[in-house]
C-alpha cells in the first residue's frame, strides 16, 4: 500500500516537472538572444548591448554558486521556484517597458540569476520526488522536455517577433514565467522534503570545510576543469557559424539560426531521454569521452564548409554530444557527491563554471576572429576540444559502480 502511494505521488510530480522543464527552456536559454535583437533595433551601440548581455551572465554565475549551496540547506524549493518565476516576469517587464541602459543592466542581471536557478532547483526537486535510484532517469527526462521546449518556443517566438516586433519575445518569456507559476502548485509535499544533513550544513564552518574537502577530491577537480574547458571550446561555435554565414552573404542569417537551434534541440531530446534511462546500467566514462570527442569533429566540418547543409550536419552532432553531456553531468556529480549531502552545491559549482567557460569562449573567439579570421578560430577551438577529450580520457576515473 505504501509503495502504491509513493508511485502515485511520483506520477503526480512528473507533470509539473515535465511542464516546467518545457516552459522554462526559453527563460533559461534564449532570453539573452531575444534581448540582443530588441536592443539592436533600439539602436543601442554594440558595447552597451555587450554590457547588458554580460550582466545576465554575471547574475547567472553568482546565482549558481550561491543557489547550489542554498539548496543543500533549504527545504522550501517550491517557494524558491515560485519566487524565481515572479522575479523573471517582473524583470522582463522592466526590460520590455523601460529600454534604458541602467534599468536594462539591472533587470537582466536579476533575470539572469533567476533563470540560472531553475535548473538546480528542478534537479533538487527531481532527486527528492524520484528518489536516488530514479534521479538520473528523471534528469534525462527533464533535459528531454527542456530541449523540446527550446525548439517549440524558439519557433513560436520567431513567429511572434515577425508579427509583433522584437519586443514580443520578451513579453512571451514573461508569459511563460507566469504560466510556470501554475505548475509549481502541482508538486507534492515531497518536493520540500528536508535535505540531507541540513542541520550540520547550516554551519558556515562545516560548509566551508566541506567545500575544501570536495575541491581537493581528484575526480571532482578533473571533472570541473573538463566541464569548464569543454564550454570554453564549444560555447562560441554556433554564434561564429552564424556570423560567418552572414559575413559571406550565403543567405538569411535568421533562417539559418532557426535551423541550427531546432535541429540541435530535436536531436538532444531523445538522446537525453535515452541516456537518462540507461545511466543506471551504463558506465559514465566511455560515453562522456565520445561526447567530448564529437566537438573537435564538428569544428573540422565547420572549417570545410560554411553552407547550410554542413551546418545541419554539425548541429546533429551537437545534439548528440550535448544530449549525452548534459545528462551525464548530473550523473557524475551525483556519483562523486554520494553520501556527503552536498550534491546541489556541486551542481551549482559545475553549472557556474560552465557559464564562465561559455562567456570566455565568446569573448576570446571574438578577439581571435577579429585578428586571424574565422577558420583559424575554429581550428583553435577544435584543438582545445581535442585536448579536453584527452584530459578526461587520461585523468578521469570511472565514477559509476557496477550494478
PECOR-V149898 format. One record per residue. N is the residue number from 1. RES is the residue in one letter. SS is DSSP state (H for helix, E for strand, C for the rest). PSI is psi in whole degrees, -180 to 180 (NA if undefined). Layout:
# PECOR-V149898
{{N & RES & SS & PSI} {N & RES & SS & PSI}}
This chain:
# PECOR-V149898
{{1 & X & C & -44} {2 & X & H & -40} {3 & X & H & -40} {4 & X & H & -39} {5 & X & H & -41} {6 & X & H & -41} {7 & X & H & -39} {8 & X & H & -43} {9 & X & H & -41} {10 & X & H & -42} {11 & X & H & -34} {12 & X & H & -38} {13 & X & H & -19} {14 & X & H & -42} {15 & X & H & -53} {16 & X & H & -35} {17 & X & H & -44} {18 & X & H & -48} {19 & X & H & -44} {20 & X & H & -39} {21 & X & H & -37} {22 & X & H & -50} {23 & X & H & -34} {24 & X & C & 1} {25 & X & H & -48} {26 & X & H & -38} {27 & X & H & -40} {28 & X & H & -41} {29 & X & H & -27} {30 & X & C & -2} {31 & X & H & -42} {32 & X & H & -38} {33 & X & H & -44} {34 & X & H & -40} {35 & X & H & -40} {36 & X & H & -47} {37 & X & H & -42} {38 & X & H & -47} {39 & X & H & -31} {40 & X & H & -43} {41 & X & H & -10} {42 & X & C & 4} {43 & X & C & 35} {44 & X & C & 143} {45 & X & C & 158} {46 & X & H & -37} {47 & X & H & -34} {48 & X & H & -38} {49 & X & H & -44} {50 & X & H & -40} {51 & X & H & -40} {52 & X & H & -42} {53 & X & H & -40} {54 & X & H & -33} {55 & X & H & -40} {56 & X & H & -40} {57 & X & H & -41} {58 & X & H & -42} {59 & X & H & -39} {60 & X & H & -43} {61 & X & H & -49} {62 & X & H & -42} {63 & X & H & -38} {64 & X & H & -36} {65 & X & H & -51} {66 & X & H & -41} {67 & X & H & -38} {68 & X & H & -43} {69 & X & H & -44} {70 & X & H & -37} {71 & X & H & -19} {72 & X & C & -14} {73 & X & C & -10} {74 & X & C & 132} {75 & X & C & -11} {76 & X & C & 67} {77 & X & H & -36} {78 & X & H & -41} {79 & X & H & -42} {80 & X & H & -42} {81 & X & H & -43} {82 & X & H & -42} {83 & X & H & -40} {84 & X & H & -39} {85 & X & H & -45} {86 & X & H & -46} {87 & X & H & -41} {88 & X & H & -46} {89 & X & H & -46} {90 & X & H & -44} {91 & X & H & -42} {92 & X & H & -36} {93 & X & H & -42} {94 & X & H & -45} {95 & X & H & -42} {96 & X & H & -34} {97 & X & H & -22} {98 & X & C & 76} {99 & X & C & 58} {100 & X & C & 155} {101 & X & H & -57} {102 & X & H & -40} {103 & X & H & -41} {104 & X & H & -44} {105 & X & H & -50} {106 & X & H & -44} {107 & X & H & -41} {108 & X & H & -31} {109 & X & H & -46} {110 & X & H & -44} {111 & X & H & -39} {112 & X & H & -41} {113 & X & H & -44} {114 & X & H & -44} {115 & X & H & -35} {116 & X & H & -22} {117 & X & H & -18} {118 & X & H & -46} {119 & X & H & -51} {120 & X & H & -33} {121 & X & H & -45} {122 & X & H & -34} {123 & X & H & -43} {124 & X & H & -43} {125 & X & H & -39} {126 & X & H & -40} {127 & X & H & -39} {128 & X & H & -26} {129 & X & H & -35} {130 & X & H & -19} {131 & X & H & 165} {132 & X & H & -37} {133 & X & H & -34} {134 & X & H & 3} {135 & X & H & -51} {136 & X & H & -38} {137 & X & H & -40} {138 & X & H & -39} {139 & X & H & -37} {140 & X & H & -41} {141 & X & H & -40} {142 & X & H & -49} {143 & X & H & -38} {144 & X & H & -48} {145 & X & H & -33} {146 & X & H & -44} {147 & X & H & -38} {148 & X & H & -39} {149 & X & H & -41} {150 & X & H & -46} {151 & X & H & -46} {152 & X & H & -49} {153 & X & H & -32} {154 & X & H & -42} {155 & X & H & -45} {156 & X & H & -43} {157 & X & H & -34} {158 & X & H & -37} {159 & X & H & -46} {160 & X & H & -40} {161 & X & H & -39} {162 & X & H & -36} {163 & X & H & -45} {164 & X & H & -4} {165 & X & C & 170} {166 & X & C & -15} {167 & X & C & -20} {168 & X & H & -44} {169 & X & H & -32} {170 & X & H & -45} {171 & X & H & -35} {172 & X & H & -43} {173 & X & H & -42} {174 & X & H & -40} {175 & X & H & -38} {176 & X & H & -37} {177 & X & H & -39} {178 & X & H & -44} {179 & X & H & -34} {180 & X & H & -30} {181 & X & H & -37} {182 & X & H & -35} {183 & X & H & -29} {184 & X & H & -37} {185 & X & C & -12} {186 & X & C & -7} {187 & X & C & 148} {188 & X & C & 171} {189 & X & H & -17} {190 & X & H & -28} {191 & X & H & -25} {192 & X & H & 24} {193 & X & C & 136} {194 & X & C & 139} {195 & X & C & 163} {196 & X & C & 141} {197 & X & C & 37} {198 & X & H & -38} {199 & X & H & -45} {200 & X & H & -37} {201 & X & H & -21} {202 & X & C & -30} {203 & X & C & 127} {204 & X & H & -40} {205 & X & H & -39} {206 & X & H & -39} {207 & X & H & -45} {208 & X & H & -43} {209 & X & H & -40} {210 & X & H & -39} {211 & X & H & -46} {212 & X & H & -37} {213 & X & H & -44} {214 & X & H & -40} {215 & X & H & -25} {216 & X & C & 6} {217 & X & C & 116} {218 & X & H & -41} {219 & X & H & -42} {220 & X & H & -43} {221 & X & H & -46} {222 & X & H & -43} {223 & X & H & -44} {224 & X & H & -40} {225 & X & H & -42} {226 & X & H & -47} {227 & X & H & -39} {228 & X & H & -49} {229 & X & H & -33} {230 & X & H & -45} {231 & X & H & -31} {232 & X & H & -40} {233 & X & H & -29} {234 & X & H & -26} {235 & X & C & -34} {236 & X & C & -1} {237 & X & H & -53} {238 & X & H & -47} {239 & X & H & -39} {240 & X & H & -37} {241 & X & H & -46} {242 & X & H & -40} {243 & X & H & -43} {244 & X & H & -39} {245 & X & H & -44} {246 & X & H & -40} {247 & X & H & -37} {248 & X & C & 1} {249 & X & C & 48} {250 & X & C & -7} {251 & X & C & -170} {252 & X & C & 115} {253 & X & H & -28} {254 & X & H & -39} {255 & X & H & -46} {256 & X & H & -31} {257 & X & H & -47} {258 & X & H & -42} {259 & X & H & -46} {260 & X & H & -46} {261 & X & H & -50} {262 & X & H & -45} {263 & X & H & -49} {264 & X & H & -45} {265 & X & H & -39} {266 & X & H & -37} {267 & X & H & -40} {268 & X & H & -36} {269 & X & H & -57} {270 & X & H & -32} {271 & X & H & -46} {272 & X & H & -42} {273 & X & H & -44} {274 & X & H & -45} {275 & X & H & -41} {276 & X & H & -40} {277 & X & H & -40} {278 & X & H & -8} {279 & X & C & -37} {280 & X & C & -26} {281 & X & C & -29} {282 & X & C & 143} {283 & X & C & 154} {284 & X & C & -45} {285 & X & H & -51} {286 & X & H & -43} {287 & X & H & -38} {288 & X & H & -39} {289 & X & H & -44} {290 & X & H & -45} {291 & X & H & -41} {292 & X & H & -39} {293 & X & H & -23} {294 & X & H & -32} {295 & X & H & -51} {296 & X & H & -28} {297 & X & H & -42} {298 & X & H & -44} {299 & X & H & -33} {300 & X & H & -44} {301 & X & H & -36} {302 & X & H & -43} {303 & X & H & -35} {304 & X & H & -33} {305 & X & C & 144} {306 & X & C & 2} {307 & X & C & 159} {308 & X & H & -32} {309 & X & H & -39} {310 & X & H & -38} {311 & X & H & -37} {312 & X & H & -46} {313 & X & H & -42} {314 & X & H & -40} {315 & X & H & -27} {316 & X & H & -44} {317 & X & H & -38} {318 & X & H & -41} {319 & X & H & -42} {320 & X & H & -49} {321 & X & H & -53} {322 & X & H & -36} {323 & X & H & -37} {324 & X & H & -50} {325 & X & H & -41} {326 & X & H & -27} {327 & X & H & -46} {328 & X & H & -22} {329 & X & H & -50} {330 & X & H & -37} {331 & X & H & -46} {332 & X & H & -43} {333 & X & H & -35} {334 & X & H & -39} {335 & X & H & -47} {336 & X & H & -38} {337 & X & H & -2} {338 & X & C & 121} {339 & X & C & -11} {340 & X & C & -6} {341 & X & C & 14} {342 & X & C & 35} {343 & X & H & -44} {344 & X & H & -34} {345 & X & H & -45} {346 & X & H & -40} {347 & X & H & -47} {348 & X & H & -43} {349 & X & H & -46} {350 & X & H & -45} {351 & X & H & -38} {352 & X & H & -44} {353 & X & H & -37} {354 & X & H & -40} {355 & X & H & -43} {356 & X & H & -44} {357 & X & H & -44} {358 & X & H & -40} {359 & X & H & -45} {360 & X & H & -34} {361 & X & H & -48} {362 & X & H & -37} {363 & X & H & -52} {364 & X & H & -39} {365 & X & H & -36} {366 & X & H & -42} {367 & X & H & -42} {368 & X & H & -42} {369 & X & H & -40} {370 & X & H & -35} {371 & X & H & -37} {372 & X & H & -7} {373 & X & C & 170} {374 & X & H & -51} {375 & X & H & -40} {376 & X & H & -41} {377 & X & H & -44} {378 & X & H & -37} {379 & X & H & -43} {380 & X & H & -42} {381 & X & H & -41} {382 & X & H & -42} {383 & X & H & -38} {384 & X & H & -43} {385 & X & H & -39} {386 & X & H & -40} {387 & X & H & -39} {388 & X & H & -44} {389 & X & H & -45} {390 & X & H & -40} {391 & X & H & -48} {392 & X & H & -44} {393 & X & H & -34} {394 & X & H & -42} {395 & X & H & -18} {396 & X & C & 120} {397 & X & C & 164} {398 & X & C & 133} {399 & X & C & -13} {400 & X & C & 122} {401 & X & C & 142} {402 & X & C & 136} {403 & X & C & NA}}
